[in-house]
């Protein structure tokens, strides 16, 4: 089938009941063209940073969309997007838009000699072709090509061919993103696609401190724990958005070791928590390590977690988690909260703020004692980030935002089904959502030294 601009068609007419297909894009041009996909949420803006799929982030978190770029051959550029509709929840992400942008300041989309998009069935058969006609374009530097969208309980495809004068910046802003004028104040959802697109407005001196910090963190992780490099990149994006890249802080982790957590220790979820906290520790703390406690009836101080011992930490630390000596396997949150509080305020004091991540699967009952400890702790330079994983009955942890009697709001709570169910970028955003607010208030009241 040959498609024309503006044409819309239900995908099941082309690929029947299949949920997998490909969009192959080809351009004949003598300049670089960047091709990307935007996953759009119900509010008609980018669902999350992770759902812009491009050369530097070629796959969405659950593999809904994957980009394969073929190497440029002479004057030909090609890219293939692999879609798996079975992995997409249309109640959250009902639309994907495929776009192209020129990668230099001088060329325009009109200069593309030939271009087309092929819809390819999972069997390998081309079932629809959309040839691009750029003759009506003038100075546009970006082009919306194809839209895959969900309407009336059916996935559909639309041939668009709409141009944008402003190139990548206009395109990102069209989808609700924010592209700042300078790197130092940037909350951009993506790194610069090509240096030439920001060269004129980016002061090199201002950019260097942030870029250097990122490079130091990434180099350290790539050298000692290369499997964490993707996590590190996502953590740095969130840290930059929250203006935390240059913050120094101590990091600590508290792990629920009650009997109900057995499955999460065995299936690797708890190890995944450590993996995700490590990039934050490398950024916040020069030694790139963090203190760690487990708790059941009693608190148990474990070895500090570092890049050197991170791999299989849960299976190897103190003989492995099966042999940890934390008393009977029931929750005793007050005991570990008191222990950690005393450690950072009496045994190991410093001028740095402390960022504590507390993992629990619920069953929290000692409401009065927990409130008392956290109210007292609000006068100390410690922020408590509680995270519920796959549990229930979180009790007082769900009331933290409305708990009165504190010097500052010193804690936050969110929950998720399991650590694997949440995109890493979204997890980092949640982990860092209230820490900068607390830091500002704590400095204003001289709880954290400026």
Secondary structure as UniProt FT lines:
FT   STRAND          2..3
FT   TURN            5..6
FT   STRAND          8..10
FT   HELIX           12..15
FT   TURN            16..17
FT   STRAND          20..28
FT   STRAND          33..40
FT   TURN            42..43
FT   HELIX           49..51
FT   STRAND          52..54
FT   TURN            55..56
FT   TURN            61..62
FT   STRAND          65..73
FT   TURN            74..75
FT   STRAND          76..84
FT   HELIX           85..87
FT   TURN            90..92
FT   STRAND          95..102
FT   HELIX           109..111
FT   STRAND          114..121
FT   TURN            122..123
FT   STRAND          126..131
FT   TURN            135..136
FT   STRAND          142..151
FT   TURN            152..153
FT   STRAND          154..164
FT   TURN            165..166
FT   HELIX           167..174
FT   TURN            175..176
FT   HELIX           183..185
FT   HELIX           195..197
FT   HELIX           199..201
FT   HELIX           204..224
FT   HELIX           226..228
FT   HELIX           229..241
FT   TURN            242..243
FT   TURN            245..246
FT   STRAND          249..256
FT   HELIX           259..261
FT   HELIX           262..266
FT   TURN            267..268
FT   HELIX           269..284
FT   TURN            286..287
FT   STRAND          289..295
FT   STRAND          299..306
FT   TURN            307..309
FT   TURN            311..312
FT   HELIX           313..316
FT   HELIX           317..319
FT   HELIX           321..323
FT   HELIX           333..342
FT   HELIX           343..347
FT   STRAND          353..362
FT   HELIX           367..377
FT   TURN            378..379
FT   STRAND          382..392
FT   HELIX           395..402
FT   STRAND          411..416
FT   TURN            419..420
FT   HELIX           424..431
FT   TURN            432..434
FT   HELIX           435..444
FT   TURN            445..446
//
